[in-house]
Amino acid sequence: MATTVNVHEAKTQLSKLLADVEQGEEIVIARRGKPIARIVRYDRPKRAPLGSLKLSGPPIDPSVFDPMTDDELREWGLL
């Protein structure tokens, strides 16, 4: 259940309210008894493992990662 505080209380007790939010509490800030904002703990999105990335586009032939031949190196001016 959320704790409701007025704007003045939120301004004067922000550090305490943030500590409560870190513990999982939900805080609702009200002006003249009317809720205007909700503070909840931020959960960092989990990163997908690198191998699970799905790339769009045509498939890439694994041979593109093969070492270049001497002829290819000469064409690129690397020999």
Biopython code that builds the backbone (N, CA, C, O; Angstrom):
import numpy as np
from Bio.PDB.StructureBuilder import StructureBuilder

atoms = [
    (1, "MET", "N", (0.835, -1.180, 0.000)),
    (1, "MET", "CA", (0.000, 0.000, 0.000)),
    (1, "MET", "C", (0.881, 1.244, 0.000)),
    (1, "MET", "O", (1.927, 1.265, 0.649)),
    (2, "ALA", "N", (0.469, 2.262, -0.712)),
    (2, "ALA", "CA", (1.254, 3.485, -0.850)),
    (2, "ALA", "C", (1.035, 4.417, 0.336)),
    (2, "ALA", "O", (-0.040, 4.475, 0.933)),
    (3, "THR", "N", (2.103, 5.140, 0.647)),
    (3, "THR", "CA", (2.028, 6.188, 1.656)),
    (3, "THR", "C", (1.763, 7.502, 0.933)),
    (3, "THR", "O", (2.444, 7.812, -0.045)),
    (4, "THR", "N", (0.792, 8.277, 1.393)),
    (4, "THR", "CA", (0.479, 9.562, 0.767)),
    (4, "THR", "C", (1.010, 10.689, 1.648)),
    (4, "THR", "O", (0.781, 10.709, 2.857)),
    (5, "VAL", "N", (1.724, 11.629, 1.021)),
    (5, "VAL", "CA", (2.252, 12.797, 1.730)),
    (5, "VAL", "C", (1.888, 14.045, 0.941)),
    (5, "VAL", "O", (1.694, 13.989, -0.273)),
    (6, "ASN", "N", (1.796, 15.175, 1.642)),
    (6, "ASN", "CA", (1.521, 16.418, 0.922)),
    (6, "ASN", "C", (2.835, 16.997, 0.388)),
    (6, "ASN", "O", (3.916, 16.548, 0.769)),
    (7, "VAL", "N", (2.737, 17.979, -0.483)),
    (7, "VAL", "CA", (3.911, 18.544, -1.148)),
    (7, "VAL", "C", (4.908, 19.079, -0.124)),
    (7, "VAL", "O", (6.105, 18.817, -0.240)),
    (8, "HIS", "N", (4.442, 19.816, 0.866)),
    (8, "HIS", "CA", (5.346, 20.390, 1.870)),
    (8, "HIS", "C", (6.115, 19.287, 2.596)),
    (8, "HIS", "O", (7.329, 19.391, 2.773)),
    (9, "GLU", "N", (5.423, 18.242, 3.010)),
    (9, "GLU", "CA", (6.080, 17.130, 3.696)),
    (9, "GLU", "C", (7.086, 16.445, 2.781)),
    (9, "GLU", "O", (8.166, 16.056, 3.224)),
    (10, "ALA", "N", (6.737, 16.296, 1.511)),
    (10, "ALA", "CA", (7.651, 15.659, 0.554)),
    (10, "ALA", "C", (8.928, 16.484, 0.414)),
    (10, "ALA", "O", (10.023, 15.926, 0.342)),
    (11, "LYS", "N", (8.790, 17.811, 0.377)),
    (11, "LYS", "CA", (9.969, 18.673, 0.239)),
    (11, "LYS", "C", (10.851, 18.608, 1.475)),
    (11, "LYS", "O", (12.076, 18.593, 1.359)),
    (12, "THR", "N", (10.255, 18.570, 2.640)),
    (12, "THR", "CA", (11.053, 18.599, 3.876)),
    (12, "THR", "C", (11.601, 17.236, 4.263)),
    (12, "THR", "O", (12.571, 17.156, 5.018)),
    (13, "GLN", "N", (10.997, 16.155, 3.759)),
    (13, "GLN", "CA", (11.438, 14.809, 4.140)),
    (13, "GLN", "C", (11.864, 13.970, 2.944)),
    (13, "GLN", "O", (11.742, 12.745, 2.967)),
    (14, "LEU", "N", (12.364, 14.623, 1.900)),
    (14, "LEU", "CA", (12.686, 13.898, 0.669)),
    (14, "LEU", "C", (13.670, 12.756, 0.905)),
    (14, "LEU", "O", (13.465, 11.654, 0.394)),
    (15, "SER", "N", (14.734, 12.999, 1.669)),
    (15, "SER", "CA", (15.725, 11.940, 1.904)),
    (15, "SER", "C", (15.099, 10.719, 2.563)),
    (15, "SER", "O", (15.383, 9.591, 2.162)),
    (16, "LYS", "N", (14.260, 10.924, 3.558)),
    (16, "LYS", "CA", (13.595, 9.813, 4.233)),
    (16, "LYS", "C", (12.648, 9.089, 3.276)),
    (16, "LYS", "O", (12.596, 7.859, 3.253)),
    (17, "LEU", "N", (11.898, 9.868, 2.482)),
    (17, "LEU", "CA", (10.976, 9.248, 1.530)),
    (17, "LEU", "C", (11.731, 8.407, 0.500)),
    (17, "LEU", "O", (11.282, 7.320, 0.137)),
    (18, "LEU", "N", (12.869, 8.904, 0.032)),
    (18, "LEU", "CA", (13.660, 8.134, -0.931)),
    (18, "LEU", "C", (14.203, 6.857, -0.298)),
    (18, "LEU", "O", (14.266, 5.819, -0.958)),
    (19, "ALA", "N", (14.591, 6.922, 0.961)),
    (19, "ALA", "CA", (15.045, 5.707, 1.662)),
    (19, "ALA", "C", (13.900, 4.698, 1.738)),
    (19, "ALA", "O", (14.111, 3.498, 1.561)),
    (20, "ASP", "N", (12.687, 5.189, 2.003)),
    (20, "ASP", "CA", (11.518, 4.294, 2.035)),
    (20, "ASP", "C", (11.276, 3.662, 0.665)),
    (20, "ASP", "O", (10.957, 2.477, 0.566)),
    (21, "VAL", "N", (11.429, 4.455, -0.379)),
    (21, "VAL", "CA", (11.239, 3.948, -1.748)),
    (21, "VAL", "C", (12.279, 2.875, -2.053)),
    (21, "VAL", "O", (11.965, 1.863, -2.680)),
    (22, "GLU", "N", (13.519, 3.094, -1.611)),
    (22, "GLU", "CA", (14.560, 2.084, -1.831)),
    (22, "GLU", "C", (14.199, 0.754, -1.181)),
    (22, "GLU", "O", (14.614, -0.303, -1.655)),
    (23, "GLN", "N", (13.436, 0.801, -0.109)),
    (23, "GLN", "CA", (13.013, -0.416, 0.587)),
    (23, "GLN", "C", (11.757, -1.025, -0.032)),
    (23, "GLN", "O", (11.241, -2.021, 0.474)),
    (24, "GLY", "N", (11.258, -0.432, -1.128)),
    (24, "GLY", "CA", (10.112, -0.994, -1.822)),
    (24, "GLY", "C", (8.801, -0.273, -1.579)),
    (24, "GLY", "O", (7.775, -0.647, -2.147)),
    (25, "GLU", "N", (8.818, 0.756, -0.746)),
    (25, "GLU", "CA", (7.594, 1.525, -0.459)),
    (25, "GLU", "C", (7.235, 2.400, -1.663)),
    (25, "GLU", "O", (8.118, 2.876, -2.376)),
    (26, "GLU", "N", (5.975, 2.601, -1.877)),
    (26, "GLU", "CA", (5.488, 3.501, -2.914)),
    (26, "GLU", "C", (4.980, 4.770, -2.231)),
    (26, "GLU", "O", (4.234, 4.695, -1.255)),
    (27, "ILE", "N", (5.379, 5.927, -2.739)),
    (27, "ILE", "CA", (4.998, 7.210, -2.149)),
    (27, "ILE", "C", (4.127, 7.967, -3.143)),
    (27, "ILE", "O", (4.475, 8.084, -4.318)),
    (28, "VAL", "N", (2.997, 8.477, -2.673)),
    (28, "VAL", "CA", (2.128, 9.318, -3.495)),
    (28, "VAL", "C", (2.199, 10.730, -2.924)),
    (28, "VAL", "O", (2.027, 10.930, -1.721)),
    (29, "ILE", "N", (2.451, 11.702, -3.789)),
    (29, "ILE", "CA", (2.500, 13.100, -3.366)),
    (29, "ILE", "C", (1.191, 13.754, -3.779)),
    (29, "ILE", "O", (0.747, 13.636, -4.921)),
    (30, "ALA", "N", (0.582, 14.450, -2.819)),
    (30, "ALA", "CA", (-0.719, 15.075, -3.062)),
    (30, "ALA", "C", (-0.637, 16.585, -2.816)),
    (30, "ALA", "O", (0.105, 17.059, -1.955)),
    (31, "ARG", "N", (-1.419, 17.311, -3.595)),
    (31, "ARG", "CA", (-1.580, 18.751, -3.386)),
    (31, "ARG", "C", (-3.031, 18.983, -3.036)),
    (31, "ARG", "O", (-3.932, 18.644, -3.803)),
    (32, "ARG", "N", (-3.253, 19.570, -1.859)),
    (32, "ARG", "CA", (-4.614, 19.809, -1.351)),
    (32, "ARG", "C", (-5.450, 18.530, -1.358)),
    (32, "ARG", "O", (-6.637, 18.548, -1.684)),
    (33, "GLY", "N", (-4.803, 17.416, -0.992)),
    (33, "GLY", "CA", (-5.508, 16.142, -0.888)),
    (33, "GLY", "C", (-5.692, 15.398, -2.203)),
    (33, "GLY", "O", (-6.228, 14.289, -2.212)),
    (34, "LYS", "N", (-5.253, 15.994, -3.325)),
    (34, "LYS", "CA", (-5.422, 15.352, -4.629)),
    (34, "LYS", "C", (-4.067, 14.787, -5.098)),
    (34, "LYS", "O", (-3.105, 15.542, -5.245)),
    (35, "PRO", "N", (-3.987, 13.476, -5.333)),
    (35, "PRO", "CA", (-2.723, 12.879, -5.774)),
    (35, "PRO", "C", (-2.246, 13.492, -7.090)),
    (35, "PRO", "O", (-3.016, 13.650, -8.037)),
    (36, "ILE", "N", (-0.950, 13.834, -7.125)),
    (36, "ILE", "CA", (-0.387, 14.420, -8.347)),
    (36, "ILE", "C", (0.841, 13.668, -8.855)),
    (36, "ILE", "O", (1.210, 13.811, -10.021)),
    (37, "ALA", "N", (1.475, 12.872, -8.000)),
    (37, "ALA", "CA", (2.683, 12.153, -8.434)),
    (37, "ALA", "C", (2.847, 10.888, -7.612)),
    (37, "ALA", "O", (2.332, 10.770, -6.500)),
    (38, "ARG", "N", (3.576, 9.948, -8.190)),
    (38, "ARG", "CA", (3.858, 8.688, -7.503)),
    (38, "ARG", "C", (5.353, 8.429, -7.625)),
    (38, "ARG", "O", (5.911, 8.532, -8.718)),
    (39, "ILE", "N", (6.002, 8.097, -6.523)),
    (39, "ILE", "CA", (7.430, 7.772, -6.526)),
    (39, "ILE", "C", (7.557, 6.284, -6.247)),
    (39, "ILE", "O", (7.069, 5.781, -5.234)),
    (40, "VAL", "N", (8.225, 5.584, -7.168)),
    (40, "VAL", "CA", (8.463, 4.148, -6.999)),
    (40, "VAL", "C", (9.941, 3.876, -7.242)),
    (40, "VAL", "O", (10.632, 4.672, -7.877)),
    (41, "ARG", "N", (10.417, 2.749, -6.734)),
    (41, "ARG", "CA", (11.818, 2.380, -6.912)),
    (41, "ARG", "C", (12.106, 2.129, -8.377)),
    (41, "ARG", "O", (11.305, 1.525, -9.091)),
    (42, "TYR", "N", (13.253, 2.598, -8.811)),
    (42, "TYR", "CA", (13.689, 2.388, -10.187)),
    (42, "TYR", "C", (14.447, 1.070, -10.258)),
    (42, "TYR", "O", (15.446, 0.886, -9.564)),
    (43, "ASP", "N", (13.977, 0.165, -11.086)),
    (43, "ASP", "CA", (14.672, -1.097, -11.306)),
    (43, "ASP", "C", (15.354, -1.025, -12.658)),
    (43, "ASP", "O", (14.703, -0.923, -13.698)),
    (44, "ARG", "N", (16.684, -1.079, -12.623)),
    (44, "ARG", "CA", (17.462, -0.995, -13.857)),
    (44, "ARG", "C", (17.092, -2.156, -14.774)),
    (44, "ARG", "O", (17.046, -3.306, -14.336)),
    (45, "PRO", "N", (16.828, -1.858, -16.051)),
    (45, "PRO", "CA", (16.503, -2.942, -16.984)),
    (45, "PRO", "C", (17.663, -3.934, -17.093)),
    (45, "PRO", "O", (18.832, -3.548, -17.104)),
    (46, "LYS", "N", (17.320, -5.191, -17.172)),
    (46, "LYS", "CA", (18.349, -6.214, -17.331)),
    (46, "LYS", "C", (18.836, -6.211, -18.766)),
    (46, "LYS", "O", (18.046, -6.114, -19.705)),
    (47, "ARG", "N", (20.140, -6.317, -18.924)),
    (47, "ARG", "CA", (20.723, -6.353, -20.263)),
    (47, "ARG", "C", (20.671, -7.783, -20.797)),
    (47, "ARG", "O", (20.931, -8.745, -20.074)),
    (48, "ALA", "N", (20.334, -7.896, -22.057)),
    (48, "ALA", "CA", (20.298, -9.212, -22.688)),
    (48, "ALA", "C", (21.729, -9.695, -22.919)),
    (48, "ALA", "O", (22.602, -8.888, -23.238)),
    (49, "PRO", "N", (21.984, -10.981, -22.765)),
    (49, "PRO", "CA", (23.318, -11.506, -23.067)),
    (49, "PRO", "C", (23.670, -11.195, -24.521)),
    (49, "PRO", "O", (22.800, -11.206, -25.392)),
    (50, "LEU", "N", (24.935, -10.921, -24.776)),
    (50, "LEU", "CA", (25.381, -10.513, -26.108)),
    (50, "LEU", "C", (24.973, -11.512, -27.177)),
    (50, "LEU", "O", (24.588, -11.107, -28.274)),
    (51, "GLY", "N", (25.044, -12.796, -26.889)),
    (51, "GLY", "CA", (24.710, -13.810, -27.880)),
    (51, "GLY", "C", (23.232, -13.868, -28.228)),
    (51, "GLY", "O", (22.853, -14.509, -29.208)),
    (52, "SER", "N", (22.394, -13.208, -27.442)),
    (52, "SER", "CA", (20.957, -13.269, -27.687)),
    (52, "SER", "C", (20.460, -12.132, -28.578)),
    (52, "SER", "O", (19.267, -12.048, -28.871)),
    (53, "LEU", "N", (21.375, -11.252, -29.010)),
    (53, "LEU", "CA", (20.955, -10.144, -29.870)),
    (53, "LEU", "C", (20.492, -10.670, -31.214)),
    (53, "LEU", "O", (21.136, -11.535, -31.807)),
    (54, "LYS", "N", (19.396, -10.154, -31.683)),
    (54, "LYS", "CA", (18.865, -10.547, -32.983)),
    (54, "LYS", "C", (19.052, -9.369, -33.935)),
    (54, "LYS", "O", (18.511, -8.285, -33.716)),
    (55, "LEU", "N", (19.818, -9.595, -34.981)),
    (55, "LEU", "CA", (20.065, -8.549, -35.964)),
    (55, "LEU", "C", (19.175, -8.771, -37.166)),
    (55, "LEU", "O", (18.977, -9.904, -37.605)),
    (56, "SER", "N", (18.643, -7.692, -37.693)),
    (56, "SER", "CA", (17.824, -7.832, -38.901)),
    (56, "SER", "C", (18.721, -7.668, -40.113)),
    (56, "SER", "O", (19.799, -7.079, -40.034)),
    (57, "GLY", "N", (18.271, -8.185, -41.206)),
    (57, "GLY", "CA", (19.025, -8.080, -42.447)),
    (57, "GLY", "C", (19.394, -9.459, -42.948)),
    (57, "GLY", "O", (19.058, -10.471, -42.333)),
    (58, "PRO", "N", (20.089, -9.485, -44.072)),
    (58, "PRO", "CA", (20.446, -10.787, -44.659)),
    (58, "PRO", "C", (21.464, -11.503, -43.780)),
    (58, "PRO", "O", (22.230, -10.862, -43.061)),
    (59, "PRO", "N", (21.471, -12.842, -43.837)),
    (59, "PRO", "CA", (22.454, -13.589, -43.060)),
    (59, "PRO", "C", (23.865, -13.295, -43.558)),
    (59, "PRO", "O", (24.071, -13.033, -44.743)),
    (60, "ILE", "N", (24.834, -13.340, -42.647)),
    (60, "ILE", "CA", (26.230, -13.078, -43.001)),
    (60, "ILE", "C", (26.950, -14.408, -43.109)),
    (60, "ILE", "O", (26.888, -15.247, -42.211)),
    (61, "ASP", "N", (27.634, -14.581, -44.230)),
    (61, "ASP", "CA", (28.408, -15.805, -44.450)),
    (61, "ASP", "C", (29.588, -15.802, -43.484)),
    (61, "ASP", "O", (30.331, -14.821, -43.433)),
    (62, "PRO", "N", (29.778, -16.873, -42.719)),
    (62, "PRO", "CA", (30.886, -16.915, -41.754)),
    (62, "PRO", "C", (32.263, -16.747, -42.387)),
    (62, "PRO", "O", (33.219, -16.398, -41.695)),
    (63, "SER", "N", (32.378, -16.989, -43.683)),
    (63, "SER", "CA", (33.689, -16.879, -44.338)),
    (63, "SER", "C", (34.199, -15.434, -44.368)),
    (63, "SER", "O", (35.383, -15.210, -44.615)),
    (64, "VAL", "N", (33.329, -14.458, -44.121)),
    (64, "VAL", "CA", (33.803, -13.068, -44.113)),
    (64, "VAL", "C", (34.808, -12.839, -42.984)),
    (64, "VAL", "O", (35.546, -11.853, -43.005)),
    (65, "PHE", "N", (34.844, -13.732, -42.007)),
    (65, "PHE", "CA", (35.772, -13.589, -40.900)),
    (65, "PHE", "C", (37.067, -14.371, -41.115)),
    (65, "PHE", "O", (37.954, -14.349, -40.262)),
    (66, "ASP", "N", (37.177, -15.059, -42.244)),
    (66, "ASP", "CA", (38.399, -15.793, -42.560)),
    (66, "ASP", "C", (39.528, -14.807, -42.847)),
    (66, "ASP", "O", (39.273, -13.693, -43.305)),
    (67, "PRO", "N", (40.775, -15.205, -42.581)),
    (67, "PRO", "CA", (41.899, -14.325, -42.902)),
    (67, "PRO", "C", (41.942, -14.039, -44.401)),
    (67, "PRO", "O", (41.547, -14.873, -45.215)),
    (68, "MET", "N", (42.427, -12.847, -44.751)),
    (68, "MET", "CA", (42.523, -12.468, -46.164)),
    (68, "MET", "C", (43.694, -13.205, -46.808)),
    (68, "MET", "O", (44.713, -13.460, -46.166)),
    (69, "THR", "N", (43.530, -13.542, -48.084)),
    (69, "THR", "CA", (44.615, -14.184, -48.831)),
    (69, "THR", "C", (45.633, -13.112, -49.210)),
    (69, "THR", "O", (45.364, -11.917, -49.089)),
    (70, "ASP", "N", (46.810, -13.556, -49.673)),
    (70, "ASP", "CA", (47.834, -12.597, -50.094)),
    (70, "ASP", "C", (47.329, -11.736, -51.249)),
    (70, "ASP", "O", (47.607, -10.538, -51.298)),
    (71, "ASP", "N", (46.577, -12.349, -52.191)),
    (71, "ASP", "CA", (46.026, -11.574, -53.310)),
    (71, "ASP", "C", (45.073, -10.491, -52.810)),
    (71, "ASP", "O", (45.110, -9.362, -53.300)),
    (72, "GLU", "N", (44.221, -10.824, -51.842)),
    (72, "GLU", "CA", (43.273, -9.839, -51.281)),
    (72, "GLU", "C", (44.032, -8.721, -50.546)),
    (72, "GLU", "O", (43.672, -7.548, -50.646)),
    (73, "LEU", "N", (45.073, -9.098, -49.816)),
    (73, "LEU", "CA", (45.880, -8.096, -49.121)),
    (73, "LEU", "C", (46.536, -7.136, -50.107)),
    (73, "LEU", "O", (46.594, -5.932, -49.861)),
    (74, "ARG", "N", (47.036, -7.677, -51.240)),
    (74, "ARG", "CA", (47.641, -6.830, -52.274)),
    (74, "ARG", "C", (46.605, -5.882, -52.864)),
    (74, "ARG", "O", (46.898, -4.706, -53.080)),
    (75, "GLU", "N", (45.377, -6.386, -53.132)),
    (75, "GLU", "CA", (44.318, -5.547, -53.692)),
    (75, "GLU", "C", (43.989, -4.376, -52.761)),
    (75, "GLU", "O", (43.648, -3.289, -53.226)),
    (76, "TRP", "N", (44.090, -4.592, -51.480)),
    (76, "TRP", "CA", (43.792, -3.545, -50.499)),
    (76, "TRP", "C", (45.033, -2.684, -50.209)),
    (76, "TRP", "O", (44.972, -1.746, -49.414)),
    (77, "GLY", "N", (46.146, -3.010, -50.855)),
    (77, "GLY", "CA", (47.357, -2.231, -50.641)),
    (77, "GLY", "C", (48.019, -2.495, -49.295)),
    (77, "GLY", "O", (48.741, -1.648, -48.769)),
    (78, "LEU", "N", (47.766, -3.673, -48.748)),
    (78, "LEU", "CA", (48.319, -4.005, -47.441)),
    (78, "LEU", "C", (49.563, -4.879, -47.525)),
    (78, "LEU", "O", (50.159, -5.198, -46.496)),
    (79, "LEU", "N", (49.959, -5.266, -48.715)),
    (79, "LEU", "CA", (51.205, -6.029, -48.926)),
    (79, "LEU", "C", (52.045, -5.339, -49.963)),
    (79, "LEU", "O", (53.133, -5.812, -50.291)),
]
sb = StructureBuilder()
sb.init_structure("model")
sb.init_model(0)
sb.init_chain("A")
sb.init_seg("    ")
for serial, (resi, resn, name, xyz) in enumerate(atoms, 1):
    if name == "N":
        sb.init_residue(resn, " ", resi, " ")
    sb.init_atom(name, np.array(xyz, "f"), 0.0, 1.0, " ", f" {name:<3s}", serial, name[0])
structure = sb.get_structure()
